[in-house]
Amino acid sequence: QVQLVESGGGLVQPGGSLRLSCAASGSIFSRNVINWYRQAPGKERELVARISSGDKTYYPDSMKGRFTISRDNAKNTAYLQMNSLKPEDTAVYYCNLIQANNFYWGKGTQVTVSS
């Protein structure tokens, strides 16, 4: 059974930085595509970053240059480095792993950007 646990969220001022972690178990991690999504209250869940098994990355234009996704296969962990944070980045951030065309989700970690 695939399980994902996110950590690293919290309260940060505008312009600040956070690094989120996603620890995975029960998968062949090095072969998986990893995504980070976020969901704000009353809004639909949106993709913020993706990394393939070959370390190819994708970012929507609004995150490009501010967010960086990476992975450490030896630790079965993926990361999301977030810089220059804005109030509109406030959301619950979720890790997603794709295996055998199925999506697996963590429970999320809260990120709040506020003065």
N, C-alpha and C positions, 0 to 999 in steps of 0.2 A: 504494500500500500504506500503510495506516494504521500508524503507529508511535508509541508512548508511552514516555516516560522519566520516572520518578519520582526525586525527590531531596529532601533535607532531613531525613531520618531521623537518629537517633542515640540517645545515652544521655542521659536527663534524670531529675532527681529528682522524686518525687511533688509535685504542686502546680505543677510547671513548665509551660513552653509550648514548642511546636515549630510551625513552619510548613512544610508539605510543598508541593512544586511538581510539576506534571505538564505536561511539554512535549510537544506533539502535532505531528505532521507527516503529510502525505498525506491530510488530510481537509478538508472545508469546516467549519472549527472552529466558526464562529459559529452554525451550524445544528445542532450536535450536542448531545445530552444527555451530561453528564459525571457519573460516579459515583466515589466513593471507597469501597472495600471494605477489610476487614482480615481476616487469618487468623492465629490463634494456633496453636501446635503442638497437634496432636490435635483441633482444633476445625474446624468448617466455616466457610467464608468468609461474612462478614456485611456488609451495607450499613451505612455510617456517614454518608453524605451524598450528595445528588443536586442538580444544578442543570440547568435546562432552557435551551433557546436563548433563551427570554424572561426568564431570570434568576429563575424561580420555583424556590425551594429546598425541600428536604425533609430532615428528620432524624428518625431513630428517637428515642423519648423519652429513652433513656439517653445520647444525645449532645447533645440539644437544650440550648442554653444554654452548652455548653462548646466545641463544634466549629462552625466557620463555613466554608462553601464559597463560593468566588468564582471569577470568570474574567476574563481580560484577552484579548479577542479579537484585539487588535492584536499581541499576543505569542504567540498560539496556546497559551496557558498557563492552567491551572486551579490553584487553591490550596486547601489545607485548613489553616486555623488551628486549632490544638488548645491549649486552655487547661485549667488545673486537672487536669492529667494524673494518672491513677491507675495503680497497678501492673497492674490488669486491662486497661489499654489496651495493654499490651505485645503486639505482633503485627507481622507484615509488612503494610504498607499498600500497596494496589494502586489505580492509576488505571484507570478503565474508560470507554470511549467507545462510544456507540451510533451506528451509521450504517447506514442501509438495513436496520434490524432485526437487525443483526449486532453482537455484542459484541467489542470489541478490548481487550486487556490489556497493561499494562506488566509489567516483571519484578519490581516491588515495591521498597520501601525499609523497612529494619528500624527500628522504634521500640521502645526498651527504657526502661521507667519503673522505676527502682530507686534505693534509697538506697545 
